Amino acid sequence: MLAEALEHLVKGIVDSPDDVTVTGKPLRNGRGELLEVRVHPDDLGRVIGRSGRTARALRTVVGSLAGNTTVRVDVVDVDRR
């Protein structure tokens, strides 16, 4: 549910919503979930925002939806991996 909500939010921000993918993986310690957001390289700045404000806001919204579950949201730079 969290991955779908995050994907919906990110698709509303970017210019290329078809290139948005959100994958969920369990955290290494087994307590919570890691959500990786991948977007078109041209939209990376939109998702991160000035000084990381948009990314921080996305993390806040997803964290509040998660409740007591630990969730980590990473915006992955496709060009570097």
N, CA, C and O atoms as a CHARMM CRD file, in Angstrom:
* protein
*
  324
    1    1 MET  N      0.81400  -1.18900   0.00000 PROA 1      0.00000
    2    1 MET  CA     0.00000   0.00000   0.00000 PROA 1      0.00000
    3    1 MET  C      0.86700   1.26600   0.00000 PROA 1      0.00000
    4    1 MET  O      0.54400   2.23800  -0.68300 PROA 1      0.00000
    5    2 LEU  N      1.95700   1.25700   0.75800 PROA 2      0.00000
    6    2 LEU  CA     2.82700   2.43900   0.83200 PROA 2      0.00000
    7    2 LEU  C      3.49500   2.71600  -0.50400 PROA 2      0.00000
    8    2 LEU  O      3.62300   3.87000  -0.91300 PROA 2      0.00000
    9    3 ALA  N      3.92300   1.65300  -1.18800 PROA 3      0.00000
   10    3 ALA  CA     4.58400   1.83000  -2.48400 PROA 3      0.00000
   11    3 ALA  C      3.61900   2.44300  -3.50100 PROA 3      0.00000
   12    3 ALA  O      4.00800   3.30600  -4.28700 PROA 3      0.00000
   13    4 GLU  N      2.37500   2.00000  -3.48400 PROA 4      0.00000
   14    4 GLU  CA     1.39000   2.53800  -4.41700 PROA 4      0.00000
   15    4 GLU  C      1.08500   4.00200  -4.11400 PROA 4      0.00000
   16    4 GLU  O      0.93100   4.80900  -5.03000 PROA 4      0.00000
   17    5 ALA  N      0.99900   4.34100  -2.83800 PROA 5      0.00000
   18    5 ALA  CA     0.73300   5.73200  -2.45300 PROA 5      0.00000
   19    5 ALA  C      1.88900   6.63500  -2.85500 PROA 5      0.00000
   20    5 ALA  O      1.67400   7.73100  -3.37200 PROA 5      0.00000
   21    6 LEU  N      3.11400   6.17800  -2.61800 PROA 6      0.00000
   22    6 LEU  CA     4.28900   6.96100  -2.99900 PROA 6      0.00000
   23    6 LEU  C      4.37300   7.11500  -4.50900 PROA 6      0.00000
   24    6 LEU  O      4.69300   8.19600  -5.00300 PROA 6      0.00000
   25    7 GLU  N      4.09300   6.05800  -5.24100 PROA 7      0.00000
   26    7 GLU  CA     4.12000   6.12900  -6.70100 PROA 7      0.00000
   27    7 GLU  C      3.09100   7.13500  -7.21400 PROA 7      0.00000
   28    7 GLU  O      3.37600   7.89700  -8.13800 PROA 7      0.00000
   29    8 HSD  N      1.91400   7.14100  -6.62800 PROA 8      0.00000
   30    8 HSD  CA     0.86500   8.08700  -7.02300 PROA 8      0.00000
   31    8 HSD  C      1.31400   9.52900  -6.77300 PROA 8      0.00000
   32    8 HSD  O      1.10000  10.39900  -7.61700 PROA 8      0.00000
   33    9 LEU  N      1.93000   9.78200  -5.62900 PROA 9      0.00000
   34    9 LEU  CA     2.40400  11.12600  -5.31000 PROA 9      0.00000
   35    9 LEU  C      3.50200  11.57700  -6.26900 PROA 9      0.00000
   36    9 LEU  O      3.48500  12.71300  -6.74300 PROA 9      0.00000
   37   10 VAL  N      4.45100  10.69600  -6.55600 PROA 10     0.00000
   38   10 VAL  CA     5.57200  11.05900  -7.42700 PROA 10     0.00000
   39   10 VAL  C      5.09300  11.27300  -8.85900 PROA 10     0.00000
   40   10 VAL  O      5.57600  12.17800  -9.54000 PROA 10     0.00000
   41   11 LYS  N      4.15600  10.46100  -9.32200 PROA 11     0.00000
   42   11 LYS  CA     3.63500  10.62700 -10.68500 PROA 11     0.00000
   43   11 LYS  C      2.95800  11.98300 -10.86000 PROA 11     0.00000
   44   11 LYS  O      2.93000  12.51800 -11.96800 PROA 11     0.00000
   45   12 GLY  N      2.41900  12.53900  -9.79500 PROA 12     0.00000
   46   12 GLY  CA     1.80000  13.85600  -9.86500 PROA 12     0.00000
   47   12 GLY  C      2.81000  14.99000  -9.94500 PROA 12     0.00000
   48   12 GLY  O      2.45600  16.10500 -10.32800 PROA 12     0.00000
   49   13 ILE  N      4.05100  14.72400  -9.59100 PROA 13     0.00000
   50   13 ILE  CA     5.09300  15.75000  -9.57800 PROA 13     0.00000
   51   13 ILE  C      5.86200  15.81700 -10.89000 PROA 13     0.00000
   52   13 ILE  O      6.21400  16.90600 -11.34400 PROA 13     0.00000
   53   14 VAL  N      6.12800  14.67300 -11.50500 PROA 14     0.00000
   54   14 VAL  CA     7.06600  14.59000 -12.63000 PROA 14     0.00000
   55   14 VAL  C      6.39800  14.89200 -13.96800 PROA 14     0.00000
   56   14 VAL  O      5.17300  14.89800 -14.09000 PROA 14     0.00000
   57   15 ASP  N      7.25300  15.14500 -14.97500 PROA 15     0.00000
   58   15 ASP  CA     6.76900  15.35000 -16.34500 PROA 15     0.00000
   59   15 ASP  C      6.58700  14.03600 -17.09700 PROA 15     0.00000
   60   15 ASP  O      5.79100  13.96900 -18.03300 PROA 15     0.00000
   61   16 SER  N      7.31500  12.98900 -16.70000 PROA 16     0.00000
   62   16 SER  CA     7.24200  11.67800 -17.35800 PROA 16     0.00000
   63   16 SER  C      6.71600  10.63700 -16.36800 PROA 16     0.00000
   64   16 SER  O      7.50000   9.85700 -15.82800 PROA 16     0.00000
   65   17 PRO  N      5.40800  10.61100 -16.12200 PROA 17     0.00000
   66   17 PRO  CA     4.88300   9.69100 -15.11300 PROA 17     0.00000
   67   17 PRO  C      5.00100   8.21500 -15.50500 PROA 17     0.00000
   68   17 PRO  O      4.95200   7.34300 -14.63800 PROA 17     0.00000
   69   18 ASP  N      5.15500   7.93000 -16.79300 PROA 18     0.00000
   70   18 ASP  CA     5.28400   6.53400 -17.20900 PROA 18     0.00000
   71   18 ASP  C      6.62700   5.93200 -16.79700 PROA 18     0.00000
   72   18 ASP  O      6.76000   4.71000 -16.73500 PROA 18     0.00000
   73   19 ASP  N      7.61300   6.76500 -16.51900 PROA 19     0.00000
   74   19 ASP  CA     8.94100   6.29000 -16.14500 PROA 19     0.00000
   75   19 ASP  C      9.12300   6.12900 -14.64200 PROA 19     0.00000
   76   19 ASP  O     10.21700   5.78900 -14.19200 PROA 19     0.00000
   77   20 VAL  N      8.08900   6.36200 -13.86600 PROA 20     0.00000
   78   20 VAL  CA     8.18600   6.26000 -12.40600 PROA 20     0.00000
   79   20 VAL  C      7.99100   4.81300 -11.98100 PROA 20     0.00000
   80   20 VAL  O      7.01200   4.16700 -12.35500 PROA 20     0.00000
   81   21 THR  N      8.94400   4.31200 -11.19000 PROA 21     0.00000
   82   21 THR  CA     8.80200   2.99000 -10.58800 PROA 21     0.00000
   83   21 THR  C      9.17400   3.08800  -9.11000 PROA 21     0.00000
   84   21 THR  O     10.13600   3.76000  -8.74100 PROA 21     0.00000
   85   22 VAL  N      8.40800   2.41800  -8.29100 PROA 22     0.00000
   86   22 VAL  CA     8.68300   2.34800  -6.85500 PROA 22     0.00000
   87   22 VAL  C      8.74500   0.87900  -6.49200 PROA 22     0.00000
   88   22 VAL  O      7.78300   0.13900  -6.69600 PROA 22     0.00000
   89   23 THR  N      9.88400   0.45700  -5.95200 PROA 23     0.00000
   90   23 THR  CA    10.04600  -0.93500  -5.54200 PROA 23     0.00000
   91   23 THR  C     10.21100  -0.98600  -4.03500 PROA 23     0.00000
   92   23 THR  O     10.90200  -0.15800  -3.44200 PROA 23     0.00000
   93   24 GLY  N      9.57300  -1.96000  -3.43100 PROA 24     0.00000
   94   24 GLY  CA     9.66200  -2.14600  -1.98500 PROA 24     0.00000
   95   24 GLY  C     10.50600  -3.35500  -1.64900 PROA 24     0.00000
   96   24 GLY  O     10.33300  -4.42400  -2.23400 PROA 24     0.00000
   97   25 LYS  N     11.42400  -3.18800  -0.70300 PROA 25     0.00000
   98   25 LYS  CA    12.29000  -4.26600  -0.24100 PROA 25     0.00000
   99   25 LYS  C     12.31900  -4.21700   1.28300 PROA 25     0.00000
  100   25 LYS  O     12.17700  -3.14600   1.87200 PROA 25     0.00000
  101   26 PRO  N     12.50000  -5.35800   1.91500 PROA 26     0.00000
  102   26 PRO  CA    12.64000  -5.31800   3.38500 PROA 26     0.00000
  103   26 PRO  C     13.98200  -4.69400   3.76800 PROA 26     0.00000
  104   26 PRO  O     14.97400  -4.86100   3.05900 PROA 26     0.00000
  105   27 LEU  N     14.00600  -3.98800   4.87400 PROA 27     0.00000
  106   27 LEU  CA    15.25400  -3.42700   5.37500 PROA 27     0.00000
  107   27 LEU  C     16.17200  -4.54500   5.84400 PROA 27     0.00000
  108   27 LEU  O     15.71500  -5.64600   6.15300 PROA 27     0.00000
  109   28 ARG  N     17.45800  -4.25900   5.89600 PROA 28     0.00000
  110   28 ARG  CA    18.44500  -5.28300   6.27300 PROA 28     0.00000
  111   28 ARG  C     18.20800  -5.82800   7.67200 PROA 28     0.00000
  112   28 ARG  O     18.41200  -7.01700   7.91700 PROA 28     0.00000
  113   29 ASN  N     17.78500  -4.98400   8.57900 PROA 29     0.00000
  114   29 ASN  CA    17.58300  -5.44600   9.95300 PROA 29     0.00000
  115   29 ASN  C     16.24600  -6.17100  10.13400 PROA 29     0.00000
  116   29 ASN  O     15.95400  -6.67600  11.21800 PROA 29     0.00000
  117   30 GLY  N     15.43400  -6.22400   9.06800 PROA 30     0.00000
  118   30 GLY  CA    14.17200  -6.94000   9.13400 PROA 30     0.00000
  119   30 GLY  C     13.03300  -6.16600   9.76600 PROA 30     0.00000
  120   30 GLY  O     11.93300  -6.69800   9.91700 PROA 30     0.00000
  121   31 ARG  N     13.27700  -4.92000  10.13800 PROA 31     0.00000
  122   31 ARG  CA    12.24200  -4.11200  10.77800 PROA 31     0.00000
  123   31 ARG  C     11.83900  -2.97300   9.86500 PROA 31     0.00000
  124   31 ARG  O     12.35400  -1.86200   9.99400 PROA 31     0.00000
  125   32 GLY  N     10.95800  -3.22300   8.97900 PROA 32     0.00000
  126   32 GLY  CA    10.47500  -2.14800   8.12700 PROA 32     0.00000
  127   32 GLY  C     10.70500  -2.42600   6.65100 PROA 32     0.00000
  128   32 GLY  O     10.96900  -3.55700   6.24300 PROA 32     0.00000
  129   33 GLU  N     10.59700  -1.37300   5.86800 PROA 33     0.00000
  130   33 GLU  CA    10.62200  -1.50500   4.41300 PROA 33     0.00000
  131   33 GLU  C     11.42500  -0.36400   3.80100 PROA 33     0.00000
  132   33 GLU  O     11.40800   0.76500   4.29200 PROA 33     0.00000
  133   34 LEU  N     12.12700  -0.68400   2.71900 PROA 34     0.00000
  134   34 LEU  CA    12.86200   0.29400   1.92900 PROA 34     0.00000
  135   34 LEU  C     12.10800   0.49700   0.62600 PROA 34     0.00000
  136   34 LEU  O     11.85700  -0.46200  -0.10400 PROA 34     0.00000
  137   35 LEU  N     11.74400   1.73800   0.32800 PROA 35     0.00000
  138   35 LEU  CA    11.05700   2.06500  -0.91700 PROA 35     0.00000
  139   35 LEU  C     12.02400   2.83500  -1.80500 PROA 35     0.00000
  140   35 LEU  O     12.46800   3.92500  -1.44400 PROA 35     0.00000
  141   36 GLU  N     12.35400   2.27000  -2.97100 PROA 36     0.00000
  142   36 GLU  CA    13.24800   2.93100  -3.91800 PROA 36     0.00000
  143   36 GLU  C     12.42600   3.57000  -5.02000 PROA 36     0.00000
  144   36 GLU  O     11.60000   2.91200  -5.65400 PROA 36     0.00000
  145   37 VAL  N     12.65400   4.84500  -5.24500 PROA 37     0.00000
  146   37 VAL  CA    11.93900   5.59000  -6.27700 PROA 37     0.00000
  147   37 VAL  C     12.89500   5.81600  -7.43900 PROA 37     0.00000
  148   37 VAL  O     13.98600   6.35800  -7.25800 PROA 37     0.00000
  149   38 ARG  N     12.48600   5.40300  -8.62300 PROA 38     0.00000
  150   38 ARG  CA    13.27100   5.63200  -9.84000 PROA 38     0.00000
  151   38 ARG  C     12.42500   6.45800 -10.80100 PROA 38     0.00000
  152   38 ARG  O     11.26700   6.13500 -11.06600 PROA 38     0.00000
  153   39 VAL  N     13.02400   7.53200 -11.31900 PROA 39     0.00000
  154   39 VAL  CA    12.33500   8.42800 -12.23700 PROA 39     0.00000
  155   39 VAL  C     13.23400   8.70100 -13.43600 PROA 39     0.00000
  156   39 VAL  O     14.41200   8.34400 -13.43700 PROA 39     0.00000
  157   40 HSD  N     12.67300   9.32700 -14.44000 PROA 40     0.00000
  158   40 HSD  CA    13.45100   9.76200 -15.59800 PROA 40     0.00000
  159   40 HSD  C     14.51200  10.74400 -15.10700 PROA 40     0.00000
  160   40 HSD  O     14.22600  11.56100 -14.23100 PROA 40     0.00000
  161   41 PRO  N     15.74000  10.68400 -15.65400 PROA 41     0.00000
  162   41 PRO  CA    16.79800  11.59300 -15.18100 PROA 41     0.00000
  163   41 PRO  C     16.43300  13.07400 -15.24300 PROA 41     0.00000
  164   41 PRO  O     16.91100  13.85700 -14.42200 PROA 41     0.00000
  165   42 ASP  N     15.60700  13.46700 -16.18900 PROA 42     0.00000
  166   42 ASP  CA    15.19600  14.87200 -16.27600 PROA 42     0.00000
  167   42 ASP  C     14.26000  15.28200 -15.13500 PROA 42     0.00000
  168   42 ASP  O     14.13800  16.46800 -14.82800 PROA 42     0.00000
  169   43 ASP  N     13.61100  14.31800 -14.51800 PROA 43     0.00000
  170   43 ASP  CA    12.66400  14.59800 -13.43300 PROA 43     0.00000
  171   43 ASP  C     13.27600  14.45900 -12.05000 PROA 43     0.00000
  172   43 ASP  O     12.59900  14.69100 -11.04900 PROA 43     0.00000
  173   44 LEU  N     14.52400  14.09000 -11.97900 PROA 44     0.00000
  174   44 LEU  CA    15.16100  13.85900 -10.68900 PROA 44     0.00000
  175   44 LEU  C     15.14600  15.11700  -9.81600 PROA 44     0.00000
  176   44 LEU  O     14.88500  15.03600  -8.61600 PROA 44     0.00000
  177   45 GLY  N     15.42200  16.26400 -10.40800 PROA 45     0.00000
  178   45 GLY  CA    15.40900  17.52100  -9.66200 PROA 45     0.00000
  179   45 GLY  C     14.03800  17.87300  -9.13000 PROA 45     0.00000
  180   45 GLY  O     13.92400  18.46500  -8.05700 PROA 45     0.00000
  181   46 ARG  N     12.99600  17.51900  -9.86200 PROA 46     0.00000
  182   46 ARG  CA    11.63400  17.79400  -9.39500 PROA 46     0.00000
  183   46 ARG  C     11.29600  16.96200  -8.16200 PROA 46     0.00000
  184   46 ARG  O     10.64500  17.44800  -7.23700 PROA 46     0.00000
  185   47 VAL  N     11.73900  15.71200  -8.15300 PROA 47     0.00000
  186   47 VAL  CA    11.41900  14.82900  -7.03400 PROA 47     0.00000
  187   47 VAL  C     12.23500  15.20800  -5.79700 PROA 47     0.00000
  188   47 VAL  O     11.73700  15.12200  -4.67500 PROA 47     0.00000
  189   48 ILE  N     13.47500  15.62200  -5.99600 PROA 48     0.00000
  190   48 ILE  CA    14.30400  16.00900  -4.85900 PROA 48     0.00000
  191   48 ILE  C     13.91000  17.39500  -4.36000 PROA 48     0.00000
  192   48 ILE  O     13.78300  17.60200  -3.15400 PROA 48     0.00000
  193   49 GLY  N     13.71800  18.33100  -5.25700 PROA 49     0.00000
  194   49 GLY  CA    13.31800  19.68100  -4.87200 PROA 49     0.00000
  195   49 GLY  C     14.48600  20.51200  -4.38200 PROA 49     0.00000
  196   49 GLY  O     15.60600  20.01700  -4.25900 PROA 49     0.00000
  197   50 ARG  N     14.22000  21.78100  -4.10300 PROA 50     0.00000
  198   50 ARG  CA    15.27000  22.67000  -3.60300 PROA 50     0.00000
  199   50 ARG  C     15.68400  22.25500  -2.20200 PROA 50     0.00000
  200   50 ARG  O     14.86000  22.14100  -1.29400 PROA 50     0.00000
  201   51 SER  N     16.95800  22.03700  -2.05600 PROA 51     0.00000
  202   51 SER  CA    17.53800  21.61600  -0.77700 PROA 51     0.00000
  203   51 SER  C     16.87600  20.35700  -0.23000 PROA 51     0.00000
  204   51 SER  O     16.89800  20.13000   0.97900 PROA 51     0.00000
  205   52 GLY  N     16.28900  19.53500  -1.09700 PROA 52     0.00000
  206   52 GLY  CA    15.68000  18.27800  -0.66800 PROA 52     0.00000
  207   52 GLY  C     14.31800  18.41600  -0.02300 PROA 52     0.00000
  208   52 GLY  O     13.84900  17.49400   0.64500 PROA 52     0.00000
  209   53 ARG  N     13.67800  19.55700  -0.21300 PROA 53     0.00000
  210   53 ARG  CA    12.39200  19.78200   0.45900 PROA 53     0.00000
  211   53 ARG  C     11.29300  18.85800  -0.03000 PROA 53     0.00000
  212   53 ARG  O     10.51000  18.35600   0.77500 PROA 53     0.00000
  213   54 THR  N     11.21700  18.62300  -1.32900 PROA 54     0.00000
  214   54 THR  CA    10.16000  17.75500  -1.85700 PROA 54     0.00000
  215   54 THR  C     10.37400  16.32000  -1.40000 PROA 54     0.00000
  216   54 THR  O      9.42600  15.64600  -0.99600 PROA 54     0.00000
  217   55 ALA  N     11.62000  15.84800  -1.46200 PROA 55     0.00000
  218   55 ALA  CA    11.91400  14.48900  -1.00300 PROA 55     0.00000
  219   55 ALA  C     11.60000  14.34700   0.48400 PROA 55     0.00000
  220   55 ALA  O     11.06500  13.32300   0.90700 PROA 55     0.00000
  221   56 ARG  N     11.92200  15.34500   1.26200 PROA 56     0.00000
  222   56 ARG  CA    11.63200  15.32400   2.69900 PROA 56     0.00000
  223   56 ARG  C     10.11600  15.27900   2.93600 PROA 56     0.00000
  224   56 ARG  O      9.64300  14.56700   3.82100 PROA 56     0.00000
  225   57 ALA  N      9.36700  16.03800   2.14600 PROA 57     0.00000
  226   57 ALA  CA     7.90700  16.04300   2.29000 PROA 57     0.00000
  227   57 ALA  C      7.32500  14.68100   1.91700 PROA 57     0.00000
  228   57 ALA  O      6.40600  14.19800   2.57800 PROA 57     0.00000
  229   58 LEU  N      7.85400  14.06300   0.86400 PROA 58     0.00000
  230   58 LEU  CA     7.38600  12.72300   0.48300 PROA 58     0.00000
  231   58 LEU  C      7.67300  11.72200   1.59500 PROA 58     0.00000
  232   58 LEU  O      6.83700  10.87200   1.90300 PROA 58     0.00000
  233   59 ARG  N      8.85300  11.82200   2.19500 PROA 59     0.00000
  234   59 ARG  CA     9.19800  10.92300   3.30200 PROA 59     0.00000
  235   59 ARG  C      8.26600  11.13300   4.49400 PROA 59     0.00000
  236   59 ARG  O      7.88200  10.17400   5.16300 PROA 59     0.00000
  237   60 THR  N      7.90900  12.37400   4.75300 PROA 60     0.00000
  238   60 THR  CA     7.01200  12.67600   5.86700 PROA 60     0.00000
  239   60 THR  C      5.63000  12.08400   5.63300 PROA 60     0.00000
  240   60 THR  O      5.04700  11.49400   6.54300 PROA 60     0.00000
  241   61 VAL  N      5.10300  12.23400   4.43300 PROA 61     0.00000
  242   61 VAL  CA     3.77600  11.70800   4.11800 PROA 61     0.00000
  243   61 VAL  C      3.76800  10.18500   4.20700 PROA 61     0.00000
  244   61 VAL  O      2.86900   9.59600   4.80700 PROA 61     0.00000
  245   62 VAL  N      4.77500   9.55200   3.60600 PROA 62     0.00000
  246   62 VAL  CA     4.82600   8.08700   3.63800 PROA 62     0.00000
  247   62 VAL  C      5.04100   7.59400   5.06300 PROA 62     0.00000
  248   62 VAL  O      4.46700   6.58000   5.46000 PROA 62     0.00000
  249   63 GLY  N      5.85300   8.29300   5.82600 PROA 63     0.00000
  250   63 GLY  CA     6.06800   7.91400   7.22100 PROA 63     0.00000
  251   63 GLY  C      4.80400   8.00600   8.05300 PROA 63     0.00000
  252   63 GLY  O      4.56800   7.17100   8.92600 PROA 63     0.00000
  253   64 SER  N      3.98900   9.01500   7.78700 PROA 64     0.00000
  254   64 SER  CA     2.73600   9.14300   8.52900 PROA 64     0.00000
  255   64 SER  C      1.73500   8.07200   8.09900 PROA 64     0.00000
  256   64 SER  O      0.93200   7.61400   8.91200 PROA 64     0.00000
  257   65 LEU  N      1.77600   7.67400   6.83500 PROA 65     0.00000
  258   65 LEU  CA     0.90500   6.59100   6.38100 PROA 65     0.00000
  259   65 LEU  C      1.33000   5.25200   6.97200 PROA 65     0.00000
  260   65 LEU  O      0.49700   4.37200   7.19200 PROA 65     0.00000
  261   66 ALA  N      2.62300   5.10100   7.22700 PROA 66     0.00000
  262   66 ALA  CA     3.14800   3.83200   7.73000 PROA 66     0.00000
  263   66 ALA  C      2.79400   3.59500   9.18500 PROA 66     0.00000
  264   66 ALA  O      2.75500   2.45100   9.63700 PROA 66     0.00000
  265   67 GLY  N      2.53900   4.65400   9.91600 PROA 67     0.00000
  266   67 GLY  CA     2.21400   4.49000  11.33300 PROA 67     0.00000
  267   67 GLY  C      3.44900   4.12400  12.13300 PROA 67     0.00000
  268   67 GLY  O      4.43200   4.86400  12.13500 PROA 67     0.00000
  269   68 ASN  N      3.40600   2.97900  12.81700 PROA 68     0.00000
  270   68 ASN  CA     4.51800   2.54700  13.66000 PROA 68     0.00000
  271   68 ASN  C      5.57100   1.75500  12.90000 PROA 68     0.00000
  272   68 ASN  O      6.59700   1.40100  13.47900 PROA 68     0.00000
  273   69 THR  N      5.35200   1.46800  11.62800 PROA 69     0.00000
  274   69 THR  CA     6.29700   0.71800  10.82200 PROA 69     0.00000
  275   69 THR  C      7.41500   1.63100  10.34900 PROA 69     0.00000
  276   69 THR  O      7.17000   2.77700   9.97100 PROA 69     0.00000
  277   70 THR  N      8.63100   1.13300  10.37100 PROA 70     0.00000
  278   70 THR  CA     9.77500   1.89000   9.88500 PROA 70     0.00000
  279   70 THR  C      9.81200   1.82800   8.36500 PROA 70     0.00000
  280   70 THR  O      9.77200   0.74500   7.78200 PROA 70     0.00000
  281   71 VAL  N      9.88900   2.99500   7.72200 PROA 71     0.00000
  282   71 VAL  CA     9.95000   3.06400   6.26600 PROA 71     0.00000
  283   71 VAL  C     11.08100   4.00500   5.88300 PROA 71     0.00000
  284   71 VAL  O     11.21800   5.09500   6.43800 PROA 71     0.00000
  285   72 ARG  N     11.88400   3.56900   4.93100 PROA 72     0.00000
  286   72 ARG  CA    12.94700   4.40900   4.39200 PROA 72     0.00000
  287   72 ARG  C     12.64700   4.62900   2.91600 PROA 72     0.00000
  288   72 ARG  O     12.36100   3.67600   2.19000 PROA 72     0.00000
  289   73 VAL  N     12.71100   5.88000   2.46900 PROA 73     0.00000
  290   73 VAL  CA    12.43800   6.23200   1.08000 PROA 73     0.00000
  291   73 VAL  C     13.73100   6.74800   0.46900 PROA 73     0.00000
  292   73 VAL  O     14.31100   7.71600   0.96000 PROA 73     0.00000
  293   74 ASP  N     14.18700   6.10100  -0.60800 PROA 74     0.00000
  294   74 ASP  CA    15.38800   6.51000  -1.32100 PROA 74     0.00000
  295   74 ASP  C     15.02200   6.89000  -2.74400 PROA 74     0.00000
  296   74 ASP  O     14.28800   6.17400  -3.42500 PROA 74     0.00000
  297   75 VAL  N     15.54800   8.03200  -3.18400 PROA 75     0.00000
  298   75 VAL  CA    15.41100   8.43600  -4.58600 PROA 75     0.00000
  299   75 VAL  C     16.70600   8.03700  -5.26200 PROA 75     0.00000
  300   75 VAL  O     17.76900   8.56700  -4.93900 PROA 75     0.00000
  301   76 VAL  N     16.62100   7.09300  -6.21300 PROA 76     0.00000
  302   76 VAL  CA    17.79800   6.51300  -6.83400 PROA 76     0.00000
  303   76 VAL  C     18.12500   7.27800  -8.11400 PROA 76     0.00000
  304   76 VAL  O     17.25900   7.49800  -8.96100 PROA 76     0.00000
  305   77 ASP  N     19.37100   7.67300  -8.23800 PROA 77     0.00000
  306   77 ASP  CA    19.85700   8.31200  -9.45500 PROA 77     0.00000
  307   77 ASP  C     20.23900   7.21000 -10.43300 PROA 77     0.00000
  308   77 ASP  O     21.24500   6.52900 -10.23500 PROA 77     0.00000
  309   78 VAL  N     19.45400   7.02900 -11.47800 PROA 78     0.00000
  310   78 VAL  CA    19.63100   5.93800 -12.42400 PROA 78     0.00000
  311   78 VAL  C     20.95500   6.05600 -13.16500 PROA 78     0.00000
  312   78 VAL  O     21.55800   5.03600 -13.50100 PROA 78     0.00000
  313   79 ASP  N     21.42100   7.27000 -13.42900 PROA 79     0.00000
  314   79 ASP  CA    22.65800   7.46200 -14.17300 PROA 79     0.00000
  315   79 ASP  C     23.87800   6.97200 -13.40300 PROA 79     0.00000
  316   79 ASP  O     24.86900   6.57500 -14.01600 PROA 79     0.00000
  317   80 ARG  N     23.82900   6.99200 -12.09400 PROA 80     0.00000
  318   80 ARG  CA    24.99200   6.60100 -11.29100 PROA 80     0.00000
  319   80 ARG  C     25.06000   5.11700 -11.02200 PROA 80     0.00000
  320   80 ARG  O     26.13700   4.61000 -10.71000 PROA 80     0.00000
  321   81 ARG  N     23.94700   4.39000 -11.12900 PROA 81     0.00000
  322   81 ARG  CA    23.97800   2.94800 -10.83200 PROA 81     0.00000
  323   81 ARG  C     24.08900   2.14400 -12.08300 PROA 81     0.00000
  324   81 ARG  O     24.12900   0.91500 -12.02500 PROA 81     0.00000
